[in-house]
Amino acid sequence: MIIVIDPEKKTKLPFSRGILTRSITSAGVDVGIAYSIATEVIKTFSERGKKIVTKDEIREITYHKLLDRGLKDEARKYLFWRKIKKLKFPMILLIGGTTGVGKSTISTELAFRLGIRTTIGTDTIREVMRKIIARELLPALHTSSFMARNVMGKIPKGVSPLIYGFETQVRHVAVGINAVIERAYTEGFNTVIEGIHLVPGYIGLNDRSFMYVIAVKNRNSLEARFYERERYSLRPADYYIRNLDAIMEIQDFILEHAKEHDIPVVENVELEDTIDKIMSDLMERVAERMKERGIEI
């Protein structure tokens, strides 16, 4: 068994091939190749007769293994994310977008690559709020995002009933979301929050929060996603397809706010490509934030 020591924390833990694999995938390396490299790292230590190693030694050998495979850009990204982790720079990653665009899947994969343990959906936050606040007080909180219009009272002239209802629900849920962000910021822990209620302009961002909006190209693309999702979930595609026009109208509303508040929009066509785009952009944005703090990466 190989033991990994951390002189700063004064800890001794068994070498984990799984943890190293996850670290390598943060650089955009396929999980199969990442696992293979992690295995090679263990083999290298064994051949050298090393039974006690440091994280720096693991980092150095992994870096060179990536270079040996011609993965120069991935090697650079690997070192970057390792340095960020060492500097203990906590992040709050926010993934918004309308229903069915793939927010949950994308958030889960990003959390895995970044080693973030806490992932929260805004629907979960809304559900907690629903248990606390009576339907009579905030009726928009107690229905789906594209059905909130049905429980609204008088709607102002010239305003879309759908958007008025959705915006009202967003304003309510944003109170809970902002509370979660504030706690994560105060406690300094990494968090991924995803959901339809993450509309730019309603969410309080800070120097450690990074927001992205996920979108689909058109109505047909979203319809196909609902049928695909039905295969592995309890959510029937027909229900969402009947409300497809409303869901697309909500997407337009979210995209308008993303443009207004300069929030990156990523069209989700292929999962791996979407993840790579977000990870690359996130790397640049984190580097900028660190530079503002006087830290060069």
N, C-alpha and C positions, 0 to 999 in steps of 0.2 A: 504493500500500500504506500502511495505517495502522499505526504502531508504538506499542506500549504500553510505557511506561517505569515502572519501579518504583524510586523514589528510595532506598528503604530497602535493597533488595537490589542496587541499581545494575544492573538488568537491562533489556534492550531486546528485546521479542519482537513478532512480527507479531500484529495483532488477530485473534482466533479467534472466528468466528461460532458455532462448535460449542461452545466453552467457555462463551460468554455464554448460549447457549441452555440448556445444562445448569444454569447458575446460576439462570436464571429458572424452570426447572421445579422447583427446590428449594422454590419458593414455592407449588407446587400448580397451576402454569399448564400447560395442555395443550402438548405439545411442538410442535405446529404453530403455535400462537399465539406460543409462546416464540421460535421460529425467525423468525417474522414481525417480532416486536419487535426481535430482534437485528439483522435486516436494516435496520429503520428507524433504529436507533442508528448503524449504519455510514453510512447515507444522510445523517443529520444532521451527522456529522463531516465528510463529504465536501462538503456544502453550505456548511459553515463554513470550508472550506479547511484543516481540521486534519489534519495528517499524523503528528503526535506527540501522544499523549494519555496521561493517567494513569488508573489504576484508579478513582480517586475521580470523575473526570469521566464515566467509563463508568457507574459506579454511579448518579450523579445523573441522567443522561439516561434510563437504563433505568427508574429509579424514576418519573420523570415520564411516560414512555411507558405504564407500567402504569396510572397514575392517569388518563391520557387515555382509556384503554379502560374506565374504570369499575372497575378491579380494585384497589380501595382496600386490602382485606385482604391480597391477594397482594403488593401493593407493600410493605406493612408487613413481611410475612414475608420478602420478598426482601432488604430492608435488614437484617433480623435476621441471616439466614444469612451475608450478606456481612460483617457486623461480627464474627460468630463466627469466620469464616475469617481475618479480619484480626488478631483477638486470638490466633490460633493455639491454639485450644482443641481438643486431640485427643480423639477419641471412639472407644470400643469398643462397637459395636452388636451385640447378641446376639439372634438370632431362633430361638426354639425351637418345638416342636410335634411331633405324631406324624407318621408317614409319610403323604405325599400331600396335606397341607393347603396346600401352595404356598409353603413356606419359601424355596426356592431362587429362585423367580421374584420374590418380594417382596424378598429380600435384594439381588438384582441391580439391581432398580429403585431401591431405597433408596441403594445404593452409587453409582449413576449420579447421582441427584439431589443427593447430598451431596458428590460429587466424591471418593469414597473408592476408592482403587485396589486395595486388598487385600481379597479375599473368600475365606473359608476355610470348607469344610464339615467338620463333625465326622466324617463318614465318611472324609474324607481323613486326618484326624488318627488315626483308628482304624486305617486301612490302614497308615500308617507304623509304628504301634505293633505291628501284627500281624507286620511284617517283622522286628521286633527281638525280640519276645517269643514264645517257642515256644507252640504250641497246648497242649502238656502242662501248661504253667505257668498259663496263663489261658485256658481253653477258651471262656469266654463272650465273649472278645474276637474269636474267630474264626468267629462266626456272625451271622446277622441279628438285629436287636433283638427281634423277636417269636418267634425260634426259640432264643434263648439258654437257655430253660428245658430244652431237650432235652439239654444238655451239662452240666447242673448235677448235683452229687452229691446228698447228702441235703438235702431241703428242709424247713425248720421247719414244724411243724404249724400249721394255721390261716392259712398264708400262701399267696397265689396263686402257683403255680409260674411263671406267665407274668411276673408283676411281680417275683418274686424273681430270675429270670434277667435280666430287663431292668435292674433296679436294680443288679445285680452288674456288668453291662456298663457302665452309666452311671458307676459308681464308678471303673472302670478307665480309661475314656476321659476322664473328668474330670481325671485327672492330666495328660494331654497338653493338654487345653483350657486348664486353669489355667496351664500353662507358657507357652502362646501369649499368653494375656491378660497375664501378668506381663511378658513381653518387650515386648509392644505398649505397656504402661504405662511401662516403663522407657525405651524408645526414644522414646516420645511420638509414635507414628504412628497414623493412623486405620485401623481394621480393622472389617470386618463378619464375624461368625462365625455360621453357621447350622447347624442340625441337630437331630435327635431327642434327642441326648445332652445338650442344654442344659436340664437339669431344675433349676428353682429349688431352692436348698438344697445343691446339689452343686458349684455354680460360685462361685468367689470373685469378688465384685463389688467395685469401688472407686469413687472419686469421678468417674471418667471413663467408667464403663461403664453402659450402658442396655439393659435386657433386656425382651423382649416374647415372649409365647407366642401362637402362631397356632392357631386352632381352627376346626373345622367344626361345623355345627349338629347333624347326625345321620348315621346310617349311610348313608342314601340319598345325601346330599350328597357324602360321601367316595367312594362307589362311582362316582358320575358323574365325579368328578375323576380317578379311575384310568383310566376309559375315554378321557377327554379327553387325559390325559398319554400314553397309548399311541400316540396319533396322531403325536407328534413325538419319541418316545424309544424306546429299545430295551427298556424295561421292560414286560413283558406285564401287562395289567390282570388277567387271570385269576389269576395267582399271588397278587396282593395281595388280590383279592376273596375268595379262598378263606380268607384270614387276616384278614378284615375285623373279625370280633368281637374278635380279639386286638389289632388296631391301635386299635380304639375303646376297649378296656380300658386300653391304654397312654395314650391321650388323657386318660381320666378320672384316671389316676395323675398325669400332668403337671399337669392343671388343679387338682388338690387341692394340689399343691406350690406352684403359682402363687398360689393363694388364701392359703395359709399364709405365704408370704414376700412378699405384697403386690406381686406382679409383674403388670403389665397384661396382660389377655387380649384379643385382637382376633379376632372372628369374621370369617373370610375368605369373603365372599360375592361381592364384585366387587373386582377387583384395585385399580382406581383409588381406590375408597372406602377400602380397607384401607390403602393407602399414605398417603392424606391423613390418616387417623386417627392413624397412627403419627407422621407428620411433625408434626402439630399437637401431639400429646402430647409428642413429643421436644423441640419448641421450648419448651414450658412447663417441662419438666424441666431443660433446659440453662440456661434463664434463672434458675431457682432455684439451680442449682449456681454460676452466675456471681455471683449476689447473695450467696451464702454467702462468696464470695471478696472481697466488697466492690466488685464490678463491676456497675453497672446497665446493662442493654441497652435 
